[in-house]
């Protein structure tokens, strides 16, 4: 979602970015405004943005360009809901196997990070996008899908496609089996956020943290690639050596279906791609 307004003047001043006018970056860096060699973006959650910035500040991964946080003049990562990062060139491209390779390398580098406290917090009104994604993530793993969402008082879907999405979640839930892969910090939104610039190493601009197995985060990339990116079905088979791949694909699909069912801005046009993935995943569990 692109930022509806330019970065305010006091934010530019606090980051020391007054020499250049902000330029909206569109799909190249979703929600970003380039100011010289820095990109300003609105943050959906202060705690997550500060955590991501602190993590990326000293993270090094072979074969990966990482946008480093650009601190404000008083040392902050986030100012009035805006963060700043060093600009890295590139834009999303349909290079899905390479995105999955990024997932492997990145998650290997994140294995020793501790679970941030904010990942333990349940959704609470007034609901933000973060609350919706938290509830959807838990729906894929809890014994009764969407129990967390109902406990938080989130509204049940009322649209036909929302109801269909919820039914698909329930169907897939019956195919789940126990998994033993360890949870760790993973980037749960790599699809469409990895930047490519020709032959240069791929780049990432953020880490959207979840506490799940690394192969689940890879499965989310695969599900997104099939549902909305035009990837071929064989992508699922090319990555079948990932731990507990069938079960991770199952939970990744449930996660995306639950987002579709719960998110107030979901559109009917997003569901057919997800239902195509449902069919493919059921063949593999």
N, C-alpha and C positions, 0 to 999 in steps of 0.2 A: 504494500500500500504506500503510495507516494505521499510525501508530506504536503498537506494542503496549503501551507504558508511557508514563506521563506524564513530562514533563521532570524530571530529578532536581533535588533541592533545590540542590545545588551549582552546577548550570547556571543555575537561576533567579537565584541570588545573584550569580554572575559576570556575568550580563547586567544585574543591577540590577532584576530583575523580581519583587519579592517582595510588592508591594502588592495583587495580584489573583491568584485561583486560576486555573490553566490550564483552558481549556474546549476539548474536542476539536471540531474544525471539520468532520470528515467529508468529504463530497464537495465542499463549498464550497472547501476548500483542502486537498487530499489530503495526509494525514500531518501536518497542522498543528494546533498547540495555541495558541489565542488567549489572551494574557495582557495585558489592557488593550488598548492600541493597537499591540501587537507580536505577531507570530506566530512561534512556535518550531517548527522541523521537524528531524527526523533527516536526516542527509545520507548518500547512498550512497557518496560519495567526497570526501575532504577537499580534494584539489587542485581538483576541479571546483567544489565549493561555494565555496571561497575565490575562484577565478577569476570565477565568476558574480557574487558579491557585489561584487568590485572593479569589474567591468564595469558592473553596474547602478547603482553608487554615483553615477556622473556621466554616465549615458546619458540623453539626451533625444530622444524621437521624437514628432513631431507626431501628435496624435490617439491617444495611447497613455498609459495610466497605468502606472507601473512601481513595483513594490515596492522600496523602498530598503533596503539592509542596515542593521541596527541592531547596532552594535558593542558588544562586551562592555566592562566598565569598564576593562579593561586593553588595549583597542584591537583585540581579535581578532574575526575574522568567524565562526570556528567554535570551539566549546568542547565538548570531550568528545563529538564527533560530532553536535552540534546547532548549527544556525544560527538567527539571528533576523532578521526582516524587518518593516518597517512594514506594518501592516494596510491593505489596500485592499479596499473593498466589492465584492461581486459573487459570481457562481457560474457554472460552465460552462453554456452553453445551446446548442441546436442551430442556431446562426447561422453556418453553415459558410463562406458566402461572405465574411462579415465576418472570420472567423478567417484566411482566405486574404489578405484585405486587410491584416490585421495583419502577416502574414508578409512581404508586399511592403515595407511601411514599415519594419519592424524590420530586415530584412536589408539594405535600402539604408543604414541607419544603422550597420551592422556591417561594411561592406565594407573598412574600413582596418585592422581589428584583425589582429594577427599570430596565427599558428597557435601555440597553447599546446603546450609540450613534451609534456604528458601525452597529447595526441592521437596521438602517434607510438608510444606504448608498446603492445606486443602483449598479448593476454590471457595471464594467468599464474595457476597455481593458488596458493592455493585460490580458485576462481572466484567472483566476485561478480556481481551484476546488471550492473554496468558492463562486466565482461569479456564477458558474453553479448552485450550490445548492441554492443560493439566488434567482436566476431567476426561478428555478423550484418550489421553495416554493411559490413564488408570483403567479406563473401560476395557482396554485390550488385555489387561492382566488380572483384574479382580474376578473373583468367583462369579459374581453376578454383574455382567456388563452394565455400565452406567449407574452403578450403585452410588459412587461418589457424586456424580452429577445430581442424582435425585436427593441425596442427603444435603447437598448444598442449595437445594431449591431451584435448580435450573429448570427451565421450561422444557417440556417434551416437544418434539417436532410436530408441527401442524400441517406442513405441506406434504403433498403426495410423495415427492422425492425424499423428503426428510424421513417420512415413515418407512419408505422402501429401504433407505440406508440403515435405519434402526433394525429392520427385519433381517437384513444381511448380516449385521453385527451379531444378532442372536444365533443365526444359522452357523456362522463361522465359529462362534464360541463353543459350540458342541463338538468341534473338531480339534480343539486344543488338547494337548497332552503336556505333562510336566516337563520343564526344561531345567538344565543344570548349568548353563553358561553363566559366568559371573557378571554381575552388573558393574558398571564403571561410568565415569563421565563420558558422554558421547555428544556429538553434534547432530541434533535430530532434524535438521532442515538444510541438508547439503544440496538437494536438487534445486537448480536455478540460482544458487548463490555462489557456486564455484566459478571463478572468472578465468577465461582463457584469452591469451594474447599470442596468436601464432604458435611458434615453437617454444615460447617461454614456459617456464614451470607454471602450473595452475596456481591460482591465488584464492584465498578466502578473506572475507571482510569481517567475519563475526563467528562466534561459537554460540549456538543456541543449545543450552545444556539440558540433558535428560540423564537420569540414572538408570541405564538399561544395558543389556549386553551389546557389545560392538557390532555383532552380526545383525541385531535388530535395526540399528541405525543404517547399516548397509541395505537392509531389506526395505526401509522407508525410501531410500534413493531409488531402488528398483521399482517399487510400487508407483512412485510418482512418475518415473520415467515411462512406464507402460501406460499409466492412466492419462497423462496429459502431455507427455513429451514426444510421443510417436516412436518410442523404442520398440524393437521387435521382441516377440515372446521368448526368443532364445536367450535374451539377457538373463532371465531367471535361471536357465540351465548353465550358462557360462560361469555363474557364481555359486553353483551348487555345492562347492567345497567349503562354503562358510559354515561355521558350527550351527547345527540344528536349523538349517536353512528353511525347511518347510514350515516349521513352527514359528520362526521369526517372520517369514512372509505373511503367515496367518495373522500374527499380532500387529504387524505393520499395516496390513489392509484394514483390520478392525479399527486401528487408530485413525486412519484417514476417513473411514466411514463414519466414525463417531464424531470427528470434527465436522463432517458434512451435516450430520443430524443435529448438532448442537449450535453451530455457528449461525448467528442471525443474518450474516451476509452471504450465506451459501446460496448458490444458484443451481437450478435444475440441470443446466448444461454440464456441470461437473460430474454428475452421477454416472452417465453411460461409460465413461472411461474407467471409473472405479469398479463398475459391475463387470467390465471385461476382465479386470484384474482378479475379481472374485472367482470367475470361472477358471482362470489359469492357476490360481493358488490352490483351488480345490483339487485340481489334478495332481498336485505335488505334495499333498499331506495324507 
